Each structure stands twice: as structure tokens, then as C-alpha cells.
Amino acid sequence: MAITSFLPPRRILMGPGPSDISPQVLQALSRPTVGHLDPLFITMMDEVKSLLQYAFQTKNSFTIALSAPGSAGMEACFVNLVEPGDKVIVCRNGVFGERMRENVLRCGGEVVVVDDEWGAPVSVDKVEQTLKAHPDAKALAFVHAETSTGALSDAQALGALAKRFGMLSIVDAVTSLGGVPLLVDEWQLDAVYSGSQKCLSCVPGLSPLTFSDAAIAKISSRKTPIQSWFLDQTLVLAYWSGEGRRSYHHTAPVNSLYALHESLLMLQQEGLENAWERHQTMHQKLKVGLENLGFEFVVDEAYRLPQLNAVYLPQGVNDGAVRQHLLKTYNLEIGAGLGGLAGKAWRIGLMGYAAREENVALCLSALEASLNTSK
Amino acid sequence: MAITSFLPPRRILMGPGPSDISPQVLQALSRPTVGHLDPLFITMMDEVKSLLQYAFQTKNSFTIALSAPGSAGMEACFVNLVEPGDKVIVCRNGVFGERMRENVLRCGGEVVVVDDEWGAPVSVDKVEQTLKAHPDAKALAFVHAETSTGALSDAQALGALAKRFGMLSIVDAVTSLGGVPLLVDEWQLDAVYSGSQKCLSCVPGLSPLTFSDAAIAKISSRKTPIQSWFLDQTLVLAYWSGEGRRSYHHTAPVNSLYALHESLLMLQQEGLENAWERHQTMHQKLKVGLENLGFEFVVDEAYRLPQLNAVYLPQGVNDGAVRQHLLKTYNLEIGAGLGGLAGKAWRIGLMGYAAREENVALCLSALEASLNTSK
């Protein structure tokens, strides 16, 4: 059959990302492409940097949007900051902690894992004991907001521990940035990466990234070359530095950066604190509704992410059939369980532009109807 | 000053990429985002694969669009196909051959360089002598169309040489795909990568990539792990395989893939041969006009790329001033010289949607006026 233009329906995206995107951001995305060395584009890149500094709450001069998805942002942190033989403490309480561990190994680093249950936050006590036992470790890596479970860890306490033991912290903020408090400078975090398609509600494909001066110092004093050319941030730095002429490293994803600029601008206009509060308010409404429908949360209330609600499937409910019904009947996407929670839980996202009254109302009403259908 | 929405002008992009993008592709780009595991999106990805197979002229089942720019596509080839200690012959006749060399080194490979002058094609004779002298080499890497100079190398002859000596070929087709003949299967090329923002006239940020069965066999029989997690194609394969359920690797850049789908569809509708002919026809018109203005080409006519016209600056012309004038007065972007040609040459692109009568006419007329201004 002949291929024709792809005309997607208007889905309501309440999974673990990509999240709903505002019409304003999609409009920015399709503005005319300019060259990646165009003076106007470079001015826009400076604004993206400044808006990212606001979103991350940092003054780090190395604050960029990497030209690839969040998983490349994760890898950028490890390949730049970990040298062969470096010992890294990795906290693992879900899929993305395990991915961090794999990254360290692929850089030739030595990993010490601190394990916590899926659905639990990283145990600050366990991490402290581990740091005491491994004072020679170079970095502490953890996930702020575990997208696979919806658990929030105490990035402030973990960042302080890393500093106390003279280690760098490497922080996955893919799902946290813009959805819950994240104060990079105040919490003394060293390397923090995120994704464009979660609480920033931009198109997928970019990874906001910030390095502290301590992280930059580590990169500058490396004894071994960085194994990736594409992710070598010493090469990218020249393009983003804003000091005179930009040198060419790779062709920036111009249009995606238009969209990021717009979504960060919307965040700034709303105000970070207001955005955090909106996520919390919508979460509370969704929570009450889900509990009324008999759902139980995977994560204890004290550590629960407002923007990612992981709930166990009620007994006898057919996972795939219900999600397919939601998609076909309501154009509503919710997320399946990942890893150990596959088939056992759903992940309902309230990320960025998706955290709105109409989405909560639709989701509860559609879920209720679909559960009844599937019984 | 407060940051506001970025409203770029409508530039005419006749540099080395990104190239002009058709309104149809920009429209596709901004269609509503769906989830990257949505059944409709997966069907579209199958179509992207099929359209890429057409563009590459290959039946390779591993034919994908990598979620990052062409330089990541280059790195994906090297990290997957080169193991520490592997000897690789790298042909260097411009910026991108040098980048290939750096990639091999960062993978722990051993490099043998075959050097040719900037502006010259890769010498098939020299490569043959080198392969004879290094029969233990595992791969031959070369750039089909050098974006830094506008020189076209004989990928067919080089591919045949690699096969004769039992080596894999790794081919940079960033600027060639869609602009000049590239017959991956007929020429027996093993690993070929390109970029979305050149002759495909899609937004920058994606890298079309195809691996032959021989390349896949090499990956499958590796003795050492692949150093990159993000670029490990054994992990990505599962998402693109089309065999039943897609497994999650990373979040695909959904909207950019809409745009690629549309631009590949336009290429298919025009027909590859017609697209090659259009590039050639427009190049001939531009060439006559440039020569009338007194320009000399960097590359001999026999090896000249129609889609990238590198010409020496006429004596006494101010490089930056003229390009700035073209941009400010006509919204016309042409490319500066790169590397050894910086300040000495311009690169005028006629890539994809930019290869149109109106662009050629505007470029010649605007150049003539601007040169007069600068004298």
C-alpha cells in the first residue's frame, strides 16, 4: 500500500512522557529553520541557556541543551566525569539507577551499588554508610525522580553527603525538572541532566544539562581522553560559551530548540514555584479520584511524585485491553509498568502541560468506564 | 531585557546545511505529538524504515533514523563496528575524514590514514596500495561527499576494494544521500550514515543509518562490550525490528520523525533519479552564473558535488562582510569555509528543497550586488 502523509490524532498524553505539548510550543517548533550559526539563532541559544539556568536554579555557566534525548544526557555525564578505574557509588531503586550502573561500567569505572526496593526512595542512611566504607569513590550517582516507579529521592541530602565526602554528584532529573523543587546550586549538585519531554512539555529529543565548576574542574583535569566524540563536552562548550564566535561542533537541532525556548519561556512566565504547586494540586485531585476507584499507589505518600502516579492494577483487570480501550475510545495514553512493574502497574503522568483540570477529569472518568468494560 | 517568543525570519538556506525546508515538512513537524510506543507511531516508524531503505537503495533490515545528529551517526558506526585493537583504514580529504580518525582512536582502534588534498577525492589507487600493505585491517572508512570541500569520492570503487580485501566499509553519506547516486546494496557498502538536514531537507537532529548483514555479524561476534549505551545498536534494534512488541530503549524524537517521514515521502514521490537530476541541473545553472561572476571552484569538475559548491573568494573580498550583507539584505545564508578553507572559500549549498530555480536566481543576483558593494 502506498505510503501517505502521517496525520496523527490528537492524543492526551498522560503516560511517563512524552507529555502533552501546548499548541504554543508546537507552533514555535514549526517556525522557519535558520542556520545553526545564524547570529539570531545564537542569541536565541543564549536565551535558552539563561532560561535553563532559571529552571535548574543554577548560575552554572555550563548549562546547555544536549542535542539528543535524556539517555544521551545521562551518558554525557558519565563519559565526561568518570575515568577508567574511577569508583562510583550508584543508587538503584528502579530502571534508571540500573542504567546508570551500566553507564559506569561502559566507561571502565568501578561500581558500588546501593540498592533500594522499587517504589522506595534512595536511603540516605545506606548511602552514608556506603560513602564511609568507600571514601575513595569519585562520584555519587542517583535518580531524583524515578520514572519507572514514581518515587522521589532526597536530592538535597544526597548532594550534601557527596560534598561532605568530597565526591561529585551525578543526578538524573529527567522527570523532576519543572515538576518538583530542584535547586541545583543550593543543593550543591554537580552534574544534572534532564529531558525535554517530561515536565517541560517540549518535544522529545533534547537533554538539558548543567555542570558545576567542580564538575568542569574534573573534566579539565582528566588523565584519559573522553571516549565519546559526540558527547565530549569540552568540544561542545565552545559552541555554547557565548564568547564571541561560535565554533562548529555539530549541527544543532534548530527547530527542537525553538520549541524548548518556548516551553522554558512558558515555565518562566508561570513561575517555577507556581508550576510545582500546580503539579501538586492536580496530583491531589487525581489521587482522590484514583483511590475512589480502588487504586493503590506503588509509592508511599511521603515520597510520591505528583507528576508520575504509579498505581497497581486492580485484581482481574487486563492491562493491555484497558490501555488500548483508553487510547481507542478517548485518545488517552497512560503508561504501562516498566521492568519489574510490567503488567502489574500503570504510570499516570501529570507532567507539565498535562497537569490540567480537564486532563484529571477525563482520566478519572475514562478509567472508571474502561475498568467497568473490562470486567 | 525580558525574553520573548523567538520569531525567526524566513531565511533562504544555501549553506552546507541545514538546508531549506519545504512548508509541507514544517507542517508535518508540528502535528500533535503521540507517544513513542503508540501503535500508530510504530506503524509510522515502519514506513520511515521502508522510505529510508528506498533512499539508501538497500534491503538492509537494519535501516533506522538515529535519534541524534549525523555526528552521532558517525560515532554509532565506529563504536559498534570497531573493537579495541582493530585496525581501520581512514581516508582523509577534509574535516570529516579527520573526525572519523578521531572516532577510531576514541574506540581504542588503530588508525592508518590515507591522505588526499582538501578538494580532491579519495584516491582509489592509494587506498588499494594501503589495503595491500595492511591486509589485517578490519574496516575501510571514507566520506562519500566531503561537506568541507564539495568533493565526491568513488564510493562504488572503494566499497568494492573493501569487499575484495574482506573488510567492512564505513561510509559518511551525510551530504550525499538524496543529492547524488548512492546505491548501498549494489555498491556493497556495510555501514552508511547520513543527516536529516542536507539533501533530505528535513530538520536537523536525526541521522539515517543502515548496516549490512556483514556489519550486523561483526556486532554480534564482538568480544568486547560496546562502549556507548546510547549508541549501542544491539539495544536499539529491538525497538525498530518490527517484530511484535517494541521494547523501550529511549524516547524517540517523535515530531522530528514526523518531519523525516514527510521529507522521505516527498523524495519517493519525486523519485530518487529525478532528485539527483534536479540537483545536477540546478548546479549547472549556478556554476555558469558563478563563473560569470569570476568565481573559481575548489574542486575539479569531475569530482564536484552538485549540492555543495565550494568556490574561492575573489581577491579583495571581505568574507564576513559579504555574508553578513547577504543575510541582512536578502535573508540569504551561504556557508563559510571550514578548517583549512576558512576565510578562503564559501560553500554554496543546493541541497534538497534548496535546489530550486528561484534560489539559484536569487543567489547569483544577490552575490553580484553584494560583491559590488564590498569593493
Interface residues (C-beta under 8 A of the other chain):
Chain A: I3 T4 S5 F6 L7 P8 P9 R10 R11 L13 G15 G17 P18 D20 I21 L26 Q27 A28 L29 S30 R31 P32 T33 V34 G35 H36 L37 D38 P39 L40 F41 M44 E47 S50 L51 S67 A68 P69 G70 S71 A72 M74 E75 V79 R99 E102 N103 L105 R106 C107 G195 Q197 V203 P204 G205 P225 I226 Q227 S228 W229 F230 Y248 H249 H250 T251 A252 P253 V254 N255 S256 Y258 A259 H261 E262 L265 Q268 L327 E333 A336 L338
Chain B: I3 T4 S5 F6 L7 P8 P9 R10 R11 L13 G15 G17 P18 D20 I21 L26 Q27 A28 L29 S30 R31 P32 T33 V34 G35 H36 L37 D38 P39 L40 F41 M44 E47 S50 L51 S67 A68 P69 G70 S71 A72 M74 E75 V79 R99 E102 N103 L105 R106 C107 G195 Q197 V203 P204 G205 P225 I226 Q227 S228 W229 F230 Y248 H249 H250 T251 A252 P253 V254 N255 S256 Y258 A259 H261 E262 L265 Q268 L327 E333 A336 L338
